[in-house]
Amino acid sequence: MGITEIRVHGVADRGPEAMLNRPIVSRVAGDREAGFYRVPPGFGNPHGVADTTLEAYRWSGLTGGTATRTFSLVLLLPFMLANTAIWMLPPAGRGGAAGKALCRLLAATLTTMYVLSIVGAALDLVAWQCAEYARCLEGRRGISWLGGVPPGRRLAIAALLPILGIALVWRLSGRTWQRPEDTTTLPPGLGAGRLDAPAFWDNRALLLRLRSLHVVISLATLDLALLLAVVPRNGIPGHALLVGSAGLLAAALVVLCLPQLERRPAARWSRRAGRLLRWAAITLTGLTLAYAAAPRAPWSAVGNLPGYDVLVAGLFTGQVGLLVALAALVLARRSVRGRGALLGLAAPLVVSVAIGLAVSYSSGLSYGVAEYLDRGSHPTPARPLPPGAPPLSPPVAYRWAALGFSAALLFAVAVTVLVGRYQRIRHRQAADDFVQREFPEAPRAAPERVRAVADKIIRARLADRLGPLLLAAYALLAALALAAAGSSALGHGPEDVAQRLGGQSLARPVIFVTDLGGLLVGLFAVALFGAGLFAYRSEAMRMVSVLWELATFWPRAAHPLAAPCYAVRAVPDLIRRIVHLTAGGDAVVLSGQSHGSVLAAATVLQLPESARARVALLTYGTPLGRLSSRTFAAYIGPDVLREIGDRLDWRWINLWRRTDPVGGPVFGAEARNRDDPHARVDREVRDPAGLLIPPGDTVPPKIGGHRFTPDDFDWAVHELVGRLHPAGPGDGGLRG
């Protein structure tokens, strides 16, 4: 019997050569995006410890590697976070359907915000405000011809840009990695709510319905923005179209909340409802464009686009209400056992981050276009308009968002510095005591070396204490969002409120901070998109890439414009490869690092019993116990982790370090009873190997932290190989 060691990398892919610690490898299965690699004959030793055959599974090509894909990563980031939030809900109970409905409604508001941001730039700033002023059109060939076009026709022409924007995002998010070969045995429902169900990854039916509904929401939002500006100039036909658009939007939101949306196969009315609403929205949009472009009595555009500020303010108000409802529901359903990530409010807080990013994109686009069009003459109480200058201004809600961005940035920096310093002082003594206890050579080591190891341990511990900081930061954001929603509906900007409260002495600093916030918002959006286009392989994109790969592990169940789920391809790949190897008589040590361990765990849960009996699991630097089981408790909770061990007959070793800010023990405090099998899974590895310079070397051992090398886990592979020995005659499997 041969034994194959399959290594699965985490989010920081260094290539199959580094994974196998061999200079030359070749692909033996899969493709460039996701493939299995081995050492080719004659090009090095293909075997690892205990004579295992080394094999690497590289899946990073599914999530990055090109400028276009990374650009789409940045553009779709708010949608991706909103989709991740639905998987962070507490274990389903009586409020399970309500929580999913709220997440999908919040995801729909992001689609609305995306459309309204393009509407604000194209219809409000260009076609409505700028086109009325010769100073704004002067010297700009691309838009100068709009000056002689009637306002209604200008708006109809400009409405083509939001339609193209919708099509662009649909194109970027339209890829599906792999379809199951056999769907005849799939149970009804979206994976039956369990990670071990084969149907968990097959959400094609749900995705098609979500796409249809978001098309309706996008087009209905565009129609409402266009009709609110045009209807006052003409009567009954416009009002009928306005009522029809509002009705379509309401119908799409209602269908979005129905539990039947997830059922497979869907009811006949559910399949037809999405198609009917989609074609009705397309037809209504065509009629709206024709109505806006129809001849009517001469009229001129004055001020902001009518109704646009109301739509943006209403969107803010709706988002705040939905967030409060989701937070209340999550708190009511929060399990009393264990401590959930982010104080149990992971889902609403992640949606808040998504909304914050979307607001940054929207306000950044509006401020950027306005600054370009008005040639630096943006009006404020401190800077009156010069003669003949267009009074270009984004919606009042975006000015509140700019103020909120500045305040939140300053608040986050101050809290991080102050609390971080406090936590370092608080844990300094404990870290120093641990280093002195674990490293007998500490008195002979350089003080700088001892302090560096203690600092690494402190930083790793601080990663678990960010929840209260994030909660406080987003409490501030929620308060600012409420102020934005209420004040913008009345047309009062931050400078107006400051003027009334404290006169010019208060208004001037508020104007400065608001302008600074607008600049920071614009620079933030430009920097992200620039990094996506020009620095997609640089360190600058690493944090976004890590977030991307962690979030796109989950199928699209809340927002259809989120990036495709790569686990739909990666998990079946691993299953097929392991089944193929075990069917040929081999055993497999499945070795997963960091997020690769999550893929390995999902693979074990879906392996057939005949293959599972010949598999052992090795994880290192894994977030399964420290992050995943707390953040996604409904799908990777403690019960699921114990089930993984049971299915493998506890042929599982997990390596962790105190210096690792991401990985940790899988079972932690639950493993105190040494008689339980899961108590033997977690093995702490001392890091670094020593404080002094080893004989024959010139530098002391490095502090590994989250990075593991084959030398760090070869001994664990050897132990697992010892457990994978043939069973007695007639057993047809292996013993643990």
N, C-alpha and C positions, 0 to 999 in steps of 0.2 A: 504494500500500500504506500503510495506517495502522498506527500503533504504539500499543499500550495499555500503560501502566505500572500494574501491579497491585501495590499496597503492602499488605503483611501485617504487622500489628503484633505485638509481643511480649506478655509477660505484663502489662506496665503499659499497658493500653489507655486512651488519652485521647480516644477517639471518632473517627469518620470525618472530622469537621471538622478536627481537629488533624492527622490523617494526611495530608489533602489540602491543608492550609493554606488552606481556603476556608470562609467563614462559613455557607454554605447548601449542603447536599448532599441527595440523595434516593436511596432504594434502587432499584436496577434489577434485582436478582436476589436470591434467597434470602428469608430472613425475619428477624424481630427477633433471633433467637438467633445466626444466622450469615448475613450478607448482604453483597452488593457494592453500593458507593455511588459515585455520580458527581455532578458539578455539574450541576444541571438547566439547560436552555436559558434564557438570559436572566437568570441569577442569578450571573454571574461568569464568569471565564475558565476553561473546562473543560480547558485544555491546560497541559502542563508544559513543561520544557525540551525542545528539539528537536521541538517541536510534538507531543509524545505526549499521548494522551488519558488523563487521570488517573482512576484507579479504586482504591478502598480495599476490602479484604476484612476485615470485622470479625467475629471468631469468639468474642469474650469472653463473649457471652451463653450459650454452651454450658457455661461453667464457673462462673458466678456471677451476681450481680445481684439476688438476693432473699434475705431473711433465712432462709427455710426451706432454700434450697439451701446457703447458707453454714453453717447449723447442721449440715446433713448432712455438709458438708465436714469440720467438726471431729470429728464423731462417727465418721466413716469413715476418719479419718487413719491410724490404725495399720494397717488393712486395706489402704489404698492403698500405704503404704510397703512392706508385705510383698509386694504384687503387683509393685511396681517392682523389687524385689531380684532376681526371676527373670530380668529383662532385663539385669541387671548381671553375670550369670555370664560367665566368659571364653568365647571361641569354643569351640563344641562339639567334643568329641573323644570319646574312649572313656568319659569320665565325664560326658558331657552329660546323659544320662537320670538318673544318680544325683544330679547337682546340682539338676535340676528337681524330682526327688522330694523332696529335703531341703527345698527352698524351699516346696513345697506342704504338707509336713508341718508346718513352722514356721508357715505361714499357718493351718493347721488348729488349732494350739495357741492362736492368737489368738481364733478362734471359741470354743474351749473356755473361754478366760479370760473372754471377754465373757459367756458363759452363767453361769459360776461366780460372776462379780461380782454378777449379779442374784440368783442363788441365795443368795449370802451375805447380801444385804440383805433379801430377802423371806422366805426359808425359815429361815436361821440366826438373824439378828438379830430379826426381827419375830415370825414364827410359832413359833419354838422358844424363844429366850431371853426376849424381852420379854413374851410372852403368859403366862408363868408368874408374873409379878410384878405385883401390884396397883399399886405405885408407878409402874411403867412405863406401864401402861394408863390411869392416872387422868387424866381430862380430855381424852382423845383419842377422839373419837367414831368416827373412821375405823377404829380397831383395837381399841377397848375390848370389842367383842362377841366377840373371839377368846378371851377369858378362860374362857368356858364351853364351848368347843369342844374335843373330844379332840385330842391332839397329831397323830395320823395324819391326821385330817380337816383340821386347820389346815394341815398341810404340803401336802395335796392342793389346798386352795384357794389357798394362796400360790404353788403351782407354776404357776398361770395367768399370773402376772406375767412369769416368764422366757419363757413361750410368746408373750406379747404383745410382749416385747422382741425376740424373734427375728423376729416378723412386721414390727415397726417398721423394723428395719434392712433387711429384705428389701424393704420398700416404698421406702426411701430409695435403695437401690442398684439398683432394678429397671429403670431407663431405658436403652434402647439408642437411639443417635442416628439411625442410618440403616442400612438393609440394602442390600447390593448388588442391582442390578436384574437381573443375569444371573449365576447361580451355576453354569451348566452347564459353564463352562470352568475352574472352580477346580480346582487340583491337590490331591491328598490331602495331609493334614498341615496343621499350623497355619502357614500362610504359607510353608511350605517353608524356614523359618528365614531368609528374606531380606526386606529392607525393600522391594525392588522387585517382589515378587510380589503380584498383586491379592488373593490369599487372605490376605495378612498381616493385614488388618484384620477379616476375617470369622471370628470365633471363637465364633459362636453355639452350635455343637454342643458345644464344650468348655465353654462357660459354663453350659449347661444341665446337663451332667454334674457340674460342680463345685458348682452350686447344690444338686443332689440329694444329693451326698455331704456337703455341709456341713449340710444339714437333718438328715441322719442323725447326724452328729457332735454337733450341738446337742441334739437330742432324747435321744440316748443319754447325753450328759453330764448332762442334767437327770434322766433316769431313774436313773442311778447315784447321784447325790447324794440323791435321794429314797429310794431303796431301801436304801442303807447306813444310813439312820436308822430305817427302819421294819422291815426284815427281822429284826433281833434280837427283835422282839416277836411274830413269827409265823414259822412254819417253811417247809415245802417250797414252796408257791406263790411266796413271795418269793424264795427262792434260785433257782428256775427263771427268774423274771423278771430277777434279777441276772445270771445267766449269759447269758441272751439279750441283755441290754443290752451287756454287755462284748463278746460275740461280734459284735454289730452294729457297735460302735465299731471293733473290730479289722478287720472286713471292709471298712468304709468307708476306713480308713487304708491298707489293702493296695491297694484299687482306686485310691486317690488316687496311688499310686506307680507305677502301670503306664504304660509308654510308649504303649500303645494308647489312652490317654485322649485324646490329641491327634489321632488319625487321623480323617480325613474321607473317605468316610463311615465311621462306627464299625462295628466288628464287631457282629453281632446280639446276642451275649452281653453286650457292653459297653453297648448301649442298654437292654437289659432289666435288667442288674444294677443300674443307678442307680434305675430305677423300683421294682424289687423291694425294694431296701434302703430306699428312702424310705417306701413304704407299710408295710413291716415296722416301721420306726421309729415311724410314726404310730400303728399298731395297738398296738405295745408300750407307747407312752406312754399311750394310753388305758387299757390294762390296768393299768399302774403306778398311774395316778391312782385308778382304781377300787379297787385293792388297798390303797392308802394310806388311802382314805376308808372302807374296810370296818370294821364294828364289831369290836372286840377288847377284851380285858380292860383295866380302867382302869390307866393308867400316867402318869407325869409326866416332863416334860422337865427334864434336869439338865445343866448345863454348856453346852458348845458343841454344835452339830449333829453327831451321830456321823458320822465318816467325812469330814466336809467339810475339816478341816485336812489330812487325808491326800491328798485329791484336789488341793488347792492345792499342797501340797509336791511331790507327784508331777508336777504340771504344770511347776513350776519346774525340777525335776530333768531332765525330758524336754527342756525348752527349752535348758538348758545343754548337754546331750549333743548335741542336734541342731546347735546353734551351733558347737560344737567340731568336729563332723564336717564341717559345711559349710566352716568356715575351713580345715580340713586339705585338703579336696577342692579348694578354690579355689587354695590355695598350690601344690598339686601340678600344677594345670592352668594356672597363670599363665604367660603368654607371656614369653619372655625378651627379646622385642623391645619397646622402648618402656617407658614408666613408667605403670602403671595408676593410676587415681584411688584415693586412700586406701590407698596401698601395695598395690594389687591386691586389697584385702579389702572392696571396696565392698558386695558382696552381703551377707555376714554382718554388717557394721557397720550397714547400713540396716535389716536385720531386727532388730538390737539396739535401734535407735532405735524401731522399731515396738513391740517388746516393752516398752521403757521407757515409751512413751506409754500402752500398754494397762495396764501395772502402775499408772501414775499414775491413770488413770481408775478402775481396779478398787479400789485402796486408797483413793482419794479418796471413792468412793461408800461403801465400808464404814465409813471413819472418819466421814464426814458423817452417815450414818444412825445410827451408834452414839452420836455426840455428841448428836444430837437425841433419841434414845430414853432415854439414861441420865441426862439432865438434868445433865450436867457431872460425873458421878461415875465417870468411867473409872478402873478400878483399876490401880495400879502398886505396886511395893514401897515407894515413897515416900509413896503416898496410899492407905491402906486404904479399903475400902468403908464408907460409912455404913450404919447398920442399915436393913434392908429394901430396900436398893438392888440392882438386878439386876446381876450380874457380866457386863455386855455387853463383849465384846472381839472384834475382828476376828481372823482367823487369824494365827498367829505369823509366817507368811511375809510378810504385809503390814507387820508391824512392822520386819522386816528391810528391806523395800522403802523404808519411810519413812526409816530410818537411811541407806540407800544414797542416797536422793534428797538428803538434807542434805549428806552427804559429797561426792557427785558435784558438787553445785552449788558448794560451797566450793572444791573442787579445780579445777573448770572456770574459775571466776573468777580464782583465783590463777594458774593456768597461763596463761590468756589475757593477764592483765595483765603478768606477768613476761616471758613469751616475746614478747609483742607489743612490749614496751618494748625488749627485746634486739634483735629484728628491726629495729625502727625505727633504733636506733643503728647496727646493722650495715650497713643499706642507705642511711643518710643521705648518706654521701659520694658513693656511686654516683649517687643521685638528683640531688644538687646538681651533680655534674659533667655529668650529662645535660642538665639545664636550662641550664647555662652554655653547653654546646656547641650545643644546638638553638635557643636564643634569643639571638641576638647582642645584643639590646637589654637583656639581663639586668643588666649593670652600671648601667644608668640606671633600672631599675625599683625599686619600693619593696621592701625586704627581706621584708616580710610577704607581698607578692604572689609573690615567688620561692619563699618557703618553702611557701606554700599549694599551688603546683603540685608541688613536690617531695613534699609530704605526700600528695597525691593519687596520685602514682606509687607511693609506698611502700605505701599501702593497697591499691592494685591488685595489687602483687606479693605482699602477704601473703595474698591470697585463694588463691594456689597452694600455700601452705605450711601449710594447716590440717590436712592429712592426719595427720602425726605427732601433733598435738595431739588430734585425735579418736581416734586409735588408743590413745593413752595414757589418755584419759578412759574409753574403753569397756573397756580392760583392767581398770581399777578397777571398773567396773560388773560385768564378768564375775566378778571375784573376789567381789564382794558377792553376786552371784546364786548363786554356788556356796555361800557361807556360808548364804544364806537357804534354799537347797534342802536342804543337809545338816542344819542346826540345826533348821529348822522341822519336818522329819520326826520329830525326836526331841522336839518340843514345847518347845524352848528358845528364848526370845526374846532380843534383845540385852541387856535388863536382867538376865536370868538369868545369861547368860555373864559379864557385867561383875561381877555380885554374887559369882560363884564365883572370878573372877580377882583382884579387888581390893577386894571388900567394898563398903560403902556409899559410900566415897570415890570409887570408880570408877562405881558404879551410878547415882548421882545425875546426873552430867553426861551419861551415856549416855541416861538417861531424858529429860533435857531435850532433847538433840539428836534423839532419836526422836520426842518430841512435836512438836518444831519441824518435823521432816520430815513428820509426818502433817498438820500444819497447812499446810505449803507444798504438799504433794500435793493437798490439798483445794482450796486457793486456786487452784492452777494449773489444775485441771480446771474449777472454777467460772468462772475468768477466761476460759478458752478458749470455754466454752459461752456465757457472757454476751456475749463479743465476737462470736460467731457469730450470736447473736440480735439484739443491739442496736447493734452497731458494724460491720455487715457491709460498709459502704462507707468505713470509716475507715482511717487509716494503721496502726492497731493490727493489722489483719488482713492487711496487705500481705505479710508474710513467709510466713504460712500460705497465702495465695492464690498466691504465687509457687511455693511448694513443690507446691501442689495442681496448678497448670497444667503444671508440668514433669513431674510424675509421671503424670498422667492422659493424657499423650500416648500411653502404651503400653496395648494391649488387656489385658483381664482374663484372665490366664493362670495365676495362682496362687491368688487369692482372689476368689470371686464377689461378695463384699460391698464390694469396692473401687468407687470412683466410676466411672461409665461413661467410656470412652475417647472424647474429643472428636475425635481425629484420624479416627475412623471416619466422621465427618461432614465435617470440614474438608478432608481430603485429596481425597475424591471431589468436593467442591464446587469446589475449585481446578482439578482435572482437567477437569471438565465445562465450566467457564467458559473455560479456555484452549483446549480443543478447539473450542468454539463460536466463539471469536474467530479462531483460526487457520484454521478451515474457511471463514470468510468472507473470507479474504485478508489478515487483519491479522497483525502480529507482536506479541510480548508481551515486555516487560521485567518479570520477576517479582522484586519487591523485598521482601526479608524482613529485619525488624529483630529482633535478639535471638532469642527462641524462635520468632518467626515465620520465621526463616531455616531452622529445623529442619523446619517444615511445608513450606516451599518446597523444601527438598532432597528430602523424601519425595515431593513432587509430581513433581519432575523425574524421579525414579527410576521412576515409574509412568506417565509420559506416553507415549502412542503415538509412534512414530518420526515420523509425518507432522506431528504437532503440535510435537514436540521440536525439529525443524529450524527452527522459527520462534520460538524462545524463547531469551532471554538471562537470566542470573541475577545479581542484585545482592544481596549480604548485607553487613550492618554491625552491629557489636556482637554478632556471632554466637558462641555457645558451641560450635559444631560441632567446632573443632579443640582448643580449650582444655579443654572439659569432656566433651562428648558422646562424642567418639571415644575418650576414655580411660575413661569410666564405662560406656558401652554399646558396648564394642569389638566385640562379636559382630555388631552390627547397623549401627553408624555408625563403623566403624573406618577407618583410612587407606586401605585398598583401596576401600571404598565411596565415600569422598570423591573419590578419583581417578576412579572410575567416573562420578560425577556430572559431572566436568569433561569426560571423554571423550564422554559422551552429548550434551553441549552443544557439542562441538567447541571447548571451553574459552572459550566466551562467558560468562565469569564473572569478576566483580570483587568482592573482599572488602575492606571498609574496617575498620581497627581503630586503637585508640588505646592508648597506654601507661597512660593514666589510667583505663581501663575495667576494673573488677574482674571482669567476667563475660566480655566478648568478647575476641577475640584473633585472631591469624592462623590460617587453616585448616590450612596445611601447615607453617608454622614452619620448623624446622631442615631439613626435607626439601627445601625450596625453594632451597637454596644454589646449585644448578646452574642458571644463568640460561638454559641452552639448553632445559631442560624446560618444557613449557607451564604446569605448575602453579606454576612460579616466578613467573609474571606475574599470579597471582590476587590475592595479598595486597598491599594498599597501605596503608602506615602513614600516618595523618593526624595532623598536629601538633595538640596540644591543650594549652592554648587556642591560638587563632589568633595571639595576641600577648600580651605582658606589659604593654604600655603602653596608655593610653587613645587610641583612634584620633581623628584630627582630626574635629571636629564632634560627637563623642560626649561623654558625661559619666562613663562607667564603662568599665573595661577589659573585653575579651571574657570571657565566662563559660567556666569549665572544663566541658566537655561530659560527660566521663566516659562513662557508658553510654548517655546520651540523645543521639540524632541528630535533626536537623531537616532538612527538604528542602534548605536551603542547604548542608548538609554533604555531600550526595551527588548534587546535580544534575549536577555535572561528570562523575561516573561514569556516570550515565544517558546523558548526551550521548555518551560514548565507546562505550557498548554499542549505542546506536542506530546509530552509525557502522558497527558490525560487522554489524548486521541489515540488509543490503542485498540486493536480488533477485539470485538466482543466474542463471547463463547459461540460454539457451533450452533447455527440455527437462529441466532439472535438477529442477524441481518442488519446490525448497526454497530454503534460504538458505545462504550460506557463512559460515564463522566468520572 
